[in-house]
Amino acid sequence: MSNQLYKEGQDYTQVDLAEIRKTLKERAPLETFGFEEISEGEHWVSISSPEFTAICPFSDWPDFGSVTIEYVPSDQCLELKSFKLYINAFRDLKIFHESVTEVIFADFLKWCSPRRLKLWWI
Protein backbone atom coordinates (compact mmCIF):
# COMPACT_ATOMS: atom_id res chain seq x y z
CA MET A 1 0.00 0.00 0.00
CA SER A 2 1.38 3.37 -1.02
CA ASN A 3 1.28 6.46 1.16
CA GLN A 4 1.59 8.68 -1.89
CA LEU A 5 -1.04 11.35 -2.23
CA TYR A 6 -0.63 11.54 -6.00
CA LYS A 7 -2.13 8.60 -7.90
CA GLU A 8 -1.55 7.86 -11.58
CA GLY A 9 -4.61 8.21 -13.75
CA GLN A 10 -6.65 10.27 -11.29
CA ASP A 11 -8.24 13.47 -12.56
CA TYR A 12 -6.75 16.46 -10.75
CA THR A 13 -8.45 19.14 -12.82
CA GLN A 14 -10.86 21.72 -11.53
CA VAL A 15 -14.13 22.65 -13.15
CA ASP A 16 -13.90 25.34 -15.84
CA LEU A 17 -13.83 28.83 -14.26
CA ALA A 18 -16.68 30.10 -16.45
CA GLU A 19 -18.81 27.22 -15.15
CA ILE A 20 -17.81 28.00 -11.57
CA ARG A 21 -18.74 31.67 -12.01
CA LYS A 22 -22.13 30.66 -13.47
CA THR A 23 -22.77 28.33 -10.51
CA LEU A 24 -21.83 31.04 -8.01
CA LYS A 25 -24.11 33.56 -9.72
CA GLU A 26 -27.02 31.11 -9.40
CA ARG A 27 -26.27 30.00 -5.82
CA ALA A 28 -25.12 33.24 -4.22
CA PRO A 29 -25.00 36.33 -6.42
CA LEU A 30 -23.05 39.28 -5.11
CA GLU A 31 -25.39 42.10 -4.14
CA THR A 32 -24.48 45.77 -4.08
CA PHE A 33 -25.91 49.05 -2.86
CA GLY A 34 -25.37 52.58 -4.08
CA PHE A 35 -22.41 54.54 -2.80
CA GLU A 36 -22.47 58.32 -2.67
CA GLU A 37 -19.13 60.04 -2.32
CA ILE A 38 -19.41 63.16 -0.14
CA SER A 39 -15.74 63.81 0.61
CA GLU A 40 -12.55 64.09 -1.40
CA GLY A 41 -9.85 61.45 -1.48
CA GLU A 42 -9.89 57.68 -1.71
CA HIS A 43 -12.39 55.93 0.54
CA TRP A 44 -10.98 52.40 1.07
CA VAL A 45 -13.33 49.62 2.21
CA SER A 46 -11.83 46.46 3.72
CA ILE A 47 -13.60 43.08 3.93
CA SER A 48 -12.11 39.92 5.47
CA SER A 49 -13.55 36.45 5.57
CA PRO A 50 -11.63 33.83 7.58
CA GLU A 51 -14.12 31.06 6.78
CA PHE A 52 -13.31 30.16 3.17
CA THR A 53 -13.41 26.46 2.29
CA ALA A 54 -13.34 24.56 -1.00
CA ILE A 55 -12.23 21.14 -2.20
CA CYS A 56 -8.63 20.76 -3.37
CA PRO A 57 -8.63 19.18 -6.87
CA PHE A 58 -5.35 17.44 -6.05
CA SER A 59 -6.20 15.76 -2.76
CA ASP A 60 -10.02 15.91 -2.62
CA TRP A 61 -9.57 17.24 0.91
CA PRO A 62 -11.05 20.47 2.23
CA ASP A 63 -8.96 23.58 1.62
CA PHE A 64 -9.19 26.42 4.11
CA GLY A 65 -8.24 30.04 3.77
CA SER A 66 -8.88 33.62 4.69
CA VAL A 67 -9.60 36.14 1.96
CA THR A 68 -9.24 39.91 2.32
CA ILE A 69 -10.55 42.44 -0.16
CA GLU A 70 -9.80 46.13 -0.10
CA TYR A 71 -11.40 48.45 -2.62
CA VAL A 72 -12.22 52.03 -3.45
CA PRO A 73 -15.89 52.14 -4.46
CA SER A 74 -17.16 54.02 -7.47
CA ASP A 75 -20.97 53.86 -7.60
CA GLN A 76 -21.54 50.57 -5.75
CA CYS A 77 -20.49 48.92 -2.48
CA LEU A 78 -20.64 45.22 -1.75
CA GLU A 79 -23.40 44.05 0.58
CA LEU A 80 -21.59 41.98 3.22
CA LYS A 81 -24.19 39.25 3.79
CA SER A 82 -24.19 38.45 0.07
CA PHE A 83 -20.38 38.21 0.21
CA LYS A 84 -20.59 35.73 3.11
CA LEU A 85 -23.07 33.58 1.16
CA TYR A 86 -20.88 33.87 -1.96
CA ILE A 87 -17.74 32.77 -0.09
CA ASN A 88 -19.58 29.80 1.43
CA ALA A 89 -20.82 28.76 -2.04
CA PHE A 90 -17.26 27.61 -2.84
CA ARG A 91 -17.49 24.91 -0.17
CA ASP A 92 -18.37 22.02 -2.53
CA LEU A 93 -16.35 23.21 -5.53
CA LYS A 94 -13.09 21.61 -6.69
CA ILE A 95 -10.91 24.64 -7.24
CA PHE A 96 -7.35 25.76 -6.57
CA HIS A 97 -6.73 28.84 -4.39
CA GLU A 98 -5.04 30.63 -7.28
CA SER A 99 -8.19 30.14 -9.35
CA VAL A 100 -10.42 31.22 -6.48
CA THR A 101 -8.48 34.48 -6.38
CA GLU A 102 -9.13 35.02 -10.09
CA VAL A 103 -12.84 34.16 -9.81
CA ILE A 104 -13.47 36.45 -6.83
CA PHE A 105 -11.47 39.25 -8.45
CA ALA A 106 -13.39 38.96 -11.74
CA ASP A 107 -16.79 38.74 -10.04
CA PHE A 108 -16.03 41.67 -7.75
CA LEU A 109 -14.95 43.80 -10.72
CA LYS A 110 -18.12 42.88 -12.59
CA TRP A 111 -20.56 43.53 -9.75
CA CYS A 112 -18.99 46.51 -7.98
CA SER A 113 -16.83 48.20 -10.65
CA PRO A 114 -14.48 49.65 -8.01
CA ARG A 115 -11.92 52.35 -8.77
CA ARG A 116 -9.20 50.23 -7.14
CA LEU A 117 -9.16 46.66 -5.90
CA LYS A 118 -6.75 44.48 -3.91
CA LEU A 119 -7.38 40.86 -2.97
CA TRP A 120 -5.16 38.43 -1.09
CA TRP A 121 -5.13 35.14 0.84
CA ILE A 122 -3.77 34.31 4.24
Secondary structure, 3 states (H helix, E strand, C coil): CCCCCCCCCCCCCCCCHHHHHHHHHHHCCCCEEECCCCCCCCCCEEEEEEEEEEECCCCCCEEEEEEEEEEECCCEEECHHHHHHHHHCCCCCECCHHHHHHHHHHHHHHHHCCCEEEEEEC
